Amino acid sequence: MSFSVGEKVVYPNHGVGIIVEISTQEIDGCSSRFYHLRLSSTNSVVMIPISNALQVGLRPPIDREDCERLLQRLSENFSSPPSDWKDRFKDFSDKMRTGDVFCVADILKTLTYLSQLKPLSFREKRMLERARFLVVSELVTSSSYSEEEINQRVDQALQEACHKHRQQLAAKKIARAASAS
C-alpha cells in the first residue's frame, strides 16, 4: 500500500498524521525512499522508510462505517484481564504496537474498568491515556463528529461496557454460589 503527500495515515502508538513529503535519502551508500509524516498530536515529523511502512503498521484511518463498529465494540462486554499487572501490561503493550484501533479499544475499556476498581500503576495509567487518545483521535479524523461529541460517545460506550462486565461478574458469582449449595 502506498500513500501520497497530503494523505492522512495512522502510525501505530502515535496516532494520526499527514504525509507532508516523500523523499529519497542516501544512508550508508544505499538510496531509500521515505514518507515524512507530521504527527497531529505533537506536530513533529517522523521519517518512515517506504519499504518498511507495512511492517511498522502504517495504515489509512478507518472509514465511517468502521467508526460505528468501533463505538459498538467499545460498548461491548469484555473478558477479564490477567490479574498480574505485569502480564497485563505486556499483553496490552503488544496489542498497542499492532496499530489496530479495535485492539486499542479493547485495552481502553479494560483499563477504564480496572481504574474504577483501584488506582492503576503509573504505566497502566499512561497506557489508558494513550489508548483513549488513539481511539478518540482516529474517530475524530474518520467521522463527521466533533472531538467533544466523540468524547461523549466514547464515555457512554465505556460506561455501557463496564456495566455489562459488572453484570456478567455478578451473574457468575450467583451461579457459583448456587452450584456450591
Contacts in CASP RR format, 6 or more apart in sequence:
PFRMAT RR
TARGET T0000
AUTHOR 0000-0000-0000
METHOD contacts of the structure
MODEL  1
MSFSVGEKVVYPNHGVGIIVEISTQEIDGCSSRFYHLRLSSTNSVVMIPI
SNALQVGLRPPIDREDCERLLQRLSENFSSPPSDWKDRFKDFSDKMRTGD
VFCVADILKTLTYLSQLKPLSFREKRMLERARFLVVSELVTSSSYSEEEI
NQRVDQALQEACHKHRQQLAAKKIARAASAS
1 53 0 8 1.000
1 54 0 8 1.000
1 59 0 8 1.000
1 60 0 8 1.000
2 50 0 8 1.000
3 9 0 8 1.000
3 19 0 8 1.000
3 35 0 8 1.000
3 53 0 8 1.000
3 58 0 8 1.000
3 60 0 8 1.000
4 19 0 8 1.000
4 22 0 8 1.000
5 19 0 8 1.000
5 20 0 8 1.000
5 21 0 8 1.000
5 22 0 8 1.000
6 18 0 8 1.000
6 19 0 8 1.000
6 20 0 8 1.000
7 18 0 8 1.000
7 19 0 8 1.000
7 60 0 8 1.000
8 16 0 8 1.000
8 17 0 8 1.000
8 18 0 8 1.000
8 60 0 8 1.000
8 61 0 8 1.000
8 141 0 8 1.000
9 16 0 8 1.000
9 17 0 8 1.000
9 18 0 8 1.000
9 19 0 8 1.000
9 35 0 8 1.000
9 37 0 8 1.000
9 58 0 8 1.000
9 59 0 8 1.000
9 60 0 8 1.000
9 61 0 8 1.000
10 16 0 8 1.000
10 17 0 8 1.000
10 58 0 8 1.000
10 59 0 8 1.000
10 60 0 8 1.000
10 61 0 8 1.000
10 99 0 8 1.000
10 101 0 8 1.000
10 138 0 8 1.000
11 17 0 8 1.000
11 37 0 8 1.000
11 39 0 8 1.000
11 46 0 8 1.000
11 48 0 8 1.000
11 56 0 8 1.000
11 57 0 8 1.000
11 58 0 8 1.000
12 56 0 8 1.000
12 57 0 8 1.000
12 58 0 8 1.000
12 96 0 8 1.000
12 97 0 8 1.000
12 98 0 8 1.000
12 99 0 8 1.000
13 96 0 8 1.000
13 97 0 8 1.000
13 99 0 8 1.000
13 130 0 8 1.000
13 134 0 8 1.000
14 39 0 8 1.000
14 41 0 8 1.000
14 46 0 8 1.000
15 39 0 8 1.000
15 40 0 8 1.000
15 41 0 8 1.000
15 133 0 8 1.000
15 134 0 8 1.000
15 137 0 8 1.000
15 138 0 8 1.000
16 39 0 8 1.000
16 40 0 8 1.000
16 41 0 8 1.000
16 61 0 8 1.000
16 137 0 8 1.000
16 138 0 8 1.000
16 141 0 8 1.000
17 37 0 8 1.000
17 38 0 8 1.000
17 39 0 8 1.000
17 40 0 8 1.000
18 37 0 8 1.000
18 38 0 8 1.000
18 40 0 8 1.000
19 35 0 8 1.000
19 36 0 8 1.000
19 37 0 8 1.000
20 36 0 8 1.000
20 37 0 8 1.000
20 38 0 8 1.000
20 45 0 8 1.000
21 35 0 8 1.000
21 36 0 8 1.000
22 33 0 8 1.000
22 34 0 8 1.000
22 35 0 8 1.000
22 36 0 8 1.000
22 50 0 8 1.000
23 33 0 8 1.000
23 34 0 8 1.000
23 36 0 8 1.000
23 47 0 8 1.000
24 31 0 8 1.000
24 32 0 8 1.000
24 33 0 8 1.000
24 34 0 8 1.000
25 31 0 8 1.000
25 32 0 8 1.000
25 33 0 8 1.000
25 34 0 8 1.000
25 47 0 8 1.000
26 32 0 8 1.000
32 49 0 8 1.000
32 50 0 8 1.000
32 51 0 8 1.000
33 49 0 8 1.000
33 50 0 8 1.000
33 51 0 8 1.000
34 47 0 8 1.000
34 48 0 8 1.000
34 49 0 8 1.000
34 50 0 8 1.000
35 47 0 8 1.000
35 48 0 8 1.000
35 50 0 8 1.000
35 53 0 8 1.000
35 58 0 8 1.000
36 45 0 8 1.000
36 46 0 8 1.000
36 47 0 8 1.000
37 45 0 8 1.000
37 46 0 8 1.000
37 47 0 8 1.000
37 48 0 8 1.000
37 58 0 8 1.000
38 44 0 8 1.000
38 45 0 8 1.000
39 45 0 8 1.000
39 46 0 8 1.000
40 137 0 8 1.000
40 141 0 8 1.000
41 133 0 8 1.000
41 137 0 8 1.000
48 56 0 8 1.000
48 58 0 8 1.000
57 98 0 8 1.000
57 99 0 8 1.000
59 99 0 8 1.000
61 138 0 8 1.000
61 141 0 8 1.000
61 142 0 8 1.000
62 70 0 8 1.000
62 101 0 8 1.000
62 138 0 8 1.000
62 142 0 8 1.000
63 142 0 8 1.000
64 142 0 8 1.000
64 143 0 8 1.000
64 144 0 8 1.000
66 142 0 8 1.000
67 139 0 8 1.000
67 142 0 8 1.000
67 143 0 8 1.000
69 102 0 8 1.000
70 101 0 8 1.000
70 102 0 8 1.000
70 105 0 8 1.000
70 135 0 8 1.000
70 138 0 8 1.000
70 139 0 8 1.000
71 139 0 8 1.000
71 153 0 8 1.000
71 154 0 8 1.000
71 157 0 8 1.000
72 157 0 8 1.000
73 102 0 8 1.000
73 105 0 8 1.000
73 106 0 8 1.000
74 105 0 8 1.000
74 108 0 8 1.000
74 109 0 8 1.000
74 135 0 8 1.000
74 154 0 8 1.000
74 157 0 8 1.000
74 158 0 8 1.000
74 161 0 8 1.000
75 156 0 8 1.000
75 157 0 8 1.000
75 158 0 8 1.000
75 160 0 8 1.000
75 161 0 8 1.000
75 164 0 8 1.000
76 161 0 8 1.000
76 164 0 8 1.000
77 161 0 8 1.000
77 164 0 8 1.000
77 165 0 8 1.000
77 168 0 8 1.000
78 106 0 8 1.000
78 109 0 8 1.000
78 110 0 8 1.000
78 113 0 8 1.000
78 161 0 8 1.000
78 165 0 8 1.000
80 165 0 8 1.000
80 169 0 8 1.000
81 88 0 8 1.000
81 91 0 8 1.000
81 110 0 8 1.000
81 114 0 8 1.000
82 88 0 8 1.000
82 91 0 8 1.000
85 121 0 8 1.000
85 124 0 8 1.000
88 124 0 8 1.000
89 121 0 8 1.000
89 123 0 8 1.000
89 124 0 8 1.000
89 127 0 8 1.000
92 107 0 8 1.000
92 110 0 8 1.000
92 111 0 8 1.000
92 124 0 8 1.000
92 127 0 8 1.000
93 127 0 8 1.000
95 103 0 8 1.000
95 104 0 8 1.000
95 106 0 8 1.000
95 107 0 8 1.000
96 103 0 8 1.000
96 104 0 8 1.000
96 107 0 8 1.000
96 127 0 8 1.000
96 130 0 8 1.000
96 131 0 8 1.000
96 134 0 8 1.000
101 134 0 8 1.000
101 135 0 8 1.000
101 138 0 8 1.000
104 131 0 8 1.000
104 134 0 8 1.000
104 135 0 8 1.000
105 131 0 8 1.000
105 135 0 8 1.000
107 127 0 8 1.000
107 128 0 8 1.000
107 131 0 8 1.000
108 128 0 8 1.000
108 131 0 8 1.000
108 132 0 8 1.000
108 135 0 8 1.000
108 154 0 8 1.000
108 158 0 8 1.000
109 157 0 8 1.000
109 158 0 8 1.000
109 161 0 8 1.000
109 162 0 8 1.000
111 120 0 8 1.000
111 124 0 8 1.000
111 127 0 8 1.000
111 128 0 8 1.000
111 131 0 8 1.000
112 128 0 8 1.000
112 158 0 8 1.000
112 161 0 8 1.000
112 162 0 8 1.000
113 161 0 8 1.000
113 162 0 8 1.000
113 165 0 8 1.000
114 120 0 8 1.000
114 124 0 8 1.000
115 125 0 8 1.000
115 128 0 8 1.000
116 162 0 8 1.000
119 125 0 8 1.000
120 128 0 8 1.000
132 154 0 8 1.000
135 154 0 8 1.000
136 147 0 8 1.000
136 150 0 8 1.000
136 151 0 8 1.000
136 154 0 8 1.000
139 145 0 8 1.000
139 150 0 8 1.000
139 153 0 8 1.000
139 154 0 8 1.000
140 146 0 8 1.000
140 147 0 8 1.000
140 150 0 8 1.000
143 150 0 8 1.000
145 153 0 8 1.000
END
